[in-house]
Amino acid sequence: MANSANTNTVPKLYRSVIEDVINDVRDIFLDDGVDEQVLMELKTLWENKLMQSRAVDGFHSEEQQLLLQVQQQHQPQQQQHHHHHHHQQAQPQQTVPQQAQTQQVLIPASQQAAAPQVIVPDSKLIQHMNASNMSAAATAATLALPAGVTPVQQILTNSGQLLQVVRAANGAQYIFQPQQSVVLQQQVIPQMQPGGVQAPVIQQVLAPLPGGISPQTGVIIQPQQILFTGNKTQVIPTTVATPTPAQAQITATGQQQPQAQPAQQQAPLVLQVDGTGDTSSEEDEDEEEDYDDDEEEDKEKDGAEDGQVEEEPLNSEDDVSDEEGQELFDTENVVVCQYDKIHRSKNKWKFHLKDGIMNLNGRDYIFSKAIGDAEW
Amino acid sequence: MAYQLYRNTTLGNSLQESLDELIQSQQITPQLALQVLLQFDKAINSALAQRVRNRVNFRGSLNTYRFCDNVWTFVLNDVEFREVTELIKVDKVKIVACDGKMDEKIANQPYLLAVAPEELAPLTAQCSN
């Protein structure tokens, strides 16, 4: 097969490098007093990102099974997590295109229809929540549920809360918590748009902080936009539909909504005053420039369109960038290697390269030797 | 010390991002992350040197070239990369190449120190013939 040589060697090599690195740093981790769990977490994060990048095909889906068997012998505790993890990761390739909109998507697709209760697909989340009070590691963790999964799933979070995922007819999914008592420290803020939301809406769920610390507020959601105003948030990409039973329960938790909505509305209200609608004279503009700078930071954070509209006319004149090098994947094709010999004769260059990793058209290639010619 | 060249690859960047996340969540220290990256450098360098055995040819037009600190950086246009099995065409590619002749042994060769004469005697006293 034409592509078999490269697609076989690259994943294998990456896998072996990962193994080597993880094993070599295990001692360093232990010397530093860092738990083995963190090491496993590093490995999982690393592998997930590699899969997400899609630079490598068929990455470690099979090897993972072998490793699981090996790990079963070593760490029985880990087995469950990895077991789920494996099942979940078996699906990521299918769901990656769906999740293309969200960044840093971890795709723990839980397909265990047999078990009505599924431990939160991402075992890391549990550990994160426990260990680090929902720290910023959660920012990279997103729960995504593929469309083909069973309609109703209950996800058990670490603190025993049940997140119920309901999949409506139009393929919209959302997550809400049926237990209201525990919601006090959580804010689930779905964007309810009757009539069916076509655009995916991203919800932020601020998990309960064990210490009773007040969760960060300022969750702002707009379709197809991720808005972070807190340092540590967990993003759950879902689409919101409006089935009535869910509405009832969400409005039950809607007590939290008014809290968020004023915060949500405050910023836009203020922004609009100073934004594009501002046609005052220059004197006023000078005074408001400082104000605008702060606002613009918020604008950029919130992704509000007002700020961007104001900036576009200013910057559009500066835009002289040429658009060459735009490949299918819009990646800059890079070759990182070592040179044996570089030779030039008049304007004819010859390259003798070795031990290189190439990223071309979004995919990774490797060579031990490369010889090239070019004219300058 | 092995080249840190390969940190800006898919493999290296995903490792750095993962380490950054762990630092953010304060599960590891930046110092530890640095150690991991150094270990990664060693691992990837040796893996490439030993476990990869294939050749690639390429041809294109040279747009820019730079040689600084013993590092070549080229930008080529309209390049065809040819491996035995497949052909890859790109409009633009950047090649960053470190000196392949430098390996750890050469890099770690001892170098001269300037020593004051009065300090020299005790040092030479330790040397055997």
Interface residues (C-beta under 8 A of the other chain):
Chain A: A2 N3 S4 A5 N6 T9 L13 Y14 S16 V17 I18 D20 V21 D24 V25 I28 F29 D32 V34 V38 E41 L42 L45 W46 K49 L50 S53 A55 V56 H128 A131 S132 S135 A136 A137 T139 A140 E324 G325 Q326 E327 E332 N333 V334 V335 V336 C337 Q338 Y339 D340 I342 N347 W349 F351 L353 K354 D355 G356 I357 M358 N359 L360 N361 D364 Y365 I366 F367 S368 K369 A370 I371 G372 D373 A374 E375 W376
Chain B: Y3 L5 Y6 N8 T9 T10 L11 N13 S14 L15 E17 S18 L19 E21 L22 Q24 S25 Q26 Q27 I28 T29 Q31 L32 Q35 V36 Q39 F40 K42 A43 I44 N45 A47 L48 A49 R51 V52 R53 N54 R55 V56 N57 F58 R59 G60 S61 L62 N63 Y65 F67 W72 F74 L76 N77 V79 F81 E83 V84 T85 E86 I88 V90 D91 K92 V93 K94 I95 V96 A97 C98 D99 G100 K101
